[in-house]
Amino acid sequence: MSYVEKNLVPGEALLYRTRHHWSVLVGPLLISLLLGVPGIWLLLGSLSNQPGASEVAAHIPGGARGMLILGGILVFGALAILLYGVAKRNATEMAVTDRRVLIKTGMGSRRTLDLMLSKVESIGVEETLWGRMLGYGSVIVRGSGGTPEPFVKIANPQEFRRQVQRQIGGPAAAAPPSTQ
């Protein structure tokens, strides 16, 4: 069960949820590839009897066994970095309910913002060119009398802002004007 679901009060409805954009995984993925590809090559080379493998093994302390250990370390490191990136991405939650805005970041240490919709002074969105093309940006939430709270690389920031504004406007803003 997510942080948002655990912290809903009775009668409160979850209307919109988002998290970090997939682009936050590009860095961990590239580092994982830089470590994993040579690691797999070393693992496969230590297990094969190809001529090139024995030349490489001659330069590594421990020979073929050293290649096996080094390859295993590199592959393990690559997987650990990739899993950390995925876990970090999933550790950020942003949600709009019919009563408040909830934001949680962090894995071990946690940072939360629970802001009643009536206290939202402004909500801003900053998008770079790449952010506009790929669908991510920074959301800056400002509560009445508070300092701005920026949250970066959030998926669909415009939709998040629209949902907050829709709730702040309430049913009166959504209803058509009456004619008498």
Buried (B, 14 or more C-beta within 10 A) or exposed (E): EEBBEEBBEEEEEBBBBBBBBBBBBEEBBEBBEEBBEBBBBBBEBBEEEEEEBBEBBEEBEEBBEBBBBBBBEBBEBBBEBBEEBBEBBEBBBBBBBEBBBBBBBEEEEEEEBEBEBEEBEEBBBEBEEEBEEBBBBBBBBBBEEEEEBEBBBBBBBEBBBBBBBBBBEEEEEEEEEEEE
